[in-house]
Amino acid sequence: MVFSGSLRLGGLVGTVTIAAFASAATVTNSQVTPQSAVLLTLQTNPGFLAPSSIWVTTAAGSFTVHAARPVIAALTWAYVILNP
């Protein structure tokens, strides 16, 4: 991708938190499609009890961040939604 100037991502960026003792969190966003790619950047220190696997599933109007096991403390990620 090549661009010049500013990049506007209105509605395509935000944060999502998996609450303590949960293993998933869903974000509702009308711009998400089943073909969307969601990029995550961890915003909190997971400590030594971090889940071993994190993945994202997408559907029309939402995406869900999944952890392989419940998290001990709340974990927050910044996200960017990319659409083809």
C-alpha positions as a Markdown table, in Angstrom:
| # | Residue | x | y | z |
|---|---|---|---|---|
| 1 | Met | 0.0 | 0.0 | 0.0 |
| 2 | Val | 1.3 | 3.4 | -0.9 |
| 3 | Phe | -0.3 | 6.7 | 0.1 |
| 4 | Ser | 0.6 | 10.2 | 0.8 |
| 5 | Gly | -1.0 | 12.7 | 3.1 |
| 6 | Ser | -3.1 | 11.8 | 6.1 |
| 7 | Leu | -4.9 | 8.5 | 6.7 |
| 8 | Arg | -8.4 | 8.7 | 8.1 |
| 9 | Leu | -9.7 | 5.6 | 9.9 |
| 10 | Gly | -13.0 | 6.9 | 11.3 |
| 11 | Gly | -14.9 | 4.1 | 13.0 |
| 12 | Leu | -12.2 | 1.6 | 12.1 |
| 13 | Val | -10.0 | 1.9 | 15.2 |
| 14 | Gly | -10.7 | 1.5 | 18.9 |
| 15 | Thr | -10.0 | -0.7 | 21.9 |
| 16 | Val | -11.4 | -4.0 | 23.1 |
| 17 | Thr | -11.0 | -5.5 | 26.6 |
| 18 | Ile | -11.3 | -9.1 | 27.6 |
| 19 | Ala | -12.6 | -8.9 | 31.2 |
| 20 | Ala | -10.9 | -10.8 | 34.1 |
| 21 | Phe | -11.9 | -14.4 | 34.1 |
| 22 | Ala | -13.4 | -14.2 | 30.6 |
| 23 | Ser | -12.1 | -15.7 | 27.4 |
| 24 | Ala | -13.6 | -13.5 | 24.8 |
| 25 | Ala | -14.8 | -10.0 | 24.0 |
| 26 | Thr | -17.0 | -8.8 | 21.1 |
| 27 | Val | -16.9 | -5.5 | 19.3 |
| 28 | Thr | -20.0 | -4.4 | 17.3 |
| 29 | Asn | -19.1 | -2.2 | 14.3 |
| 30 | Ser | -21.1 | -1.9 | 11.2 |
| 31 | Gln | -18.0 | -1.7 | 9.0 |
| 32 | Val | -16.8 | -5.2 | 9.9 |
| 33 | Thr | -17.4 | -7.9 | 7.3 |
| 34 | Pro | -16.6 | -11.6 | 7.3 |
| 35 | Gln | -13.6 | -10.7 | 5.1 |
| 36 | Ser | -12.2 | -8.0 | 7.4 |
| 37 | Ala | -8.8 | -8.3 | 8.9 |
| 38 | Val | -8.5 | -7.0 | 12.5 |
| 39 | Leu | -5.0 | -6.0 | 13.7 |
| 40 | Leu | -4.5 | -6.0 | 17.5 |
| 41 | Thr | -1.8 | -4.4 | 19.6 |
| 42 | Leu | -1.7 | -5.3 | 23.3 |
| 43 | Gln | -2.1 | -2.2 | 25.5 |
| 44 | Thr | -1.8 | -3.8 | 29.0 |
| 45 | Asn | 0.9 | -5.9 | 30.5 |
| 46 | Pro | -0.3 | -9.5 | 30.6 |
| 47 | Gly | 2.3 | -10.6 | 33.2 |
| 48 | Phe | 3.5 | -14.1 | 33.3 |
| 49 | Leu | -0.1 | -15.5 | 33.2 |
| 50 | Ala | -0.8 | -14.4 | 29.6 |
| 51 | Pro | -2.9 | -16.7 | 27.5 |
| 52 | Ser | -0.9 | -18.7 | 25.1 |
| 53 | Ser | -3.2 | -18.0 | 22.1 |
| 54 | Ile | -5.3 | -15.1 | 21.0 |
| 55 | Trp | -7.3 | -15.1 | 17.7 |
| 56 | Val | -10.0 | -13.0 | 16.1 |
| 57 | Thr | -13.2 | -14.1 | 14.3 |
| 58 | Thr | -15.2 | -11.8 | 12.1 |
| 59 | Ala | -18.8 | -11.7 | 11.1 |
| 60 | Ala | -21.1 | -9.1 | 9.5 |
| 61 | Gly | -21.2 | -6.2 | 11.9 |
| 62 | Ser | -18.8 | -7.5 | 14.6 |
| 63 | Phe | -15.6 | -9.2 | 15.5 |
| 64 | Thr | -14.6 | -11.3 | 18.6 |
| 65 | Val | -11.2 | -11.5 | 20.3 |
| 66 | His | -10.8 | -15.0 | 21.8 |
| 67 | Ala | -8.2 | -16.2 | 24.4 |
| 68 | Ala | -7.3 | -19.9 | 24.6 |
| 69 | Arg | -8.2 | -19.8 | 28.3 |
| 70 | Pro | -9.8 | -17.3 | 30.6 |
| 71 | Val | -7.5 | -14.4 | 31.4 |
| 72 | Ile | -6.6 | -13.7 | 35.1 |
| 73 | Ala | -6.7 | -9.9 | 34.8 |
| 74 | Ala | -8.4 | -7.8 | 32.2 |
| 75 | Leu | -6.4 | -7.4 | 29.0 |
| 76 | Thr | -7.0 | -4.5 | 26.5 |
| 77 | Trp | -5.9 | -4.3 | 22.9 |
| 78 | Ala | -6.0 | -1.4 | 20.4 |
| 79 | Tyr | -7.5 | -2.5 | 17.1 |
| 80 | Val | -7.5 | -1.5 | 13.4 |
| 81 | Ile | -10.1 | -2.9 | 11.0 |
| 82 | Leu | -8.9 | -3.4 | 7.5 |
| 83 | Asn | -11.4 | -4.2 | 4.7 |
| 84 | Pro | -10.6 | -5.5 | 1.2 |
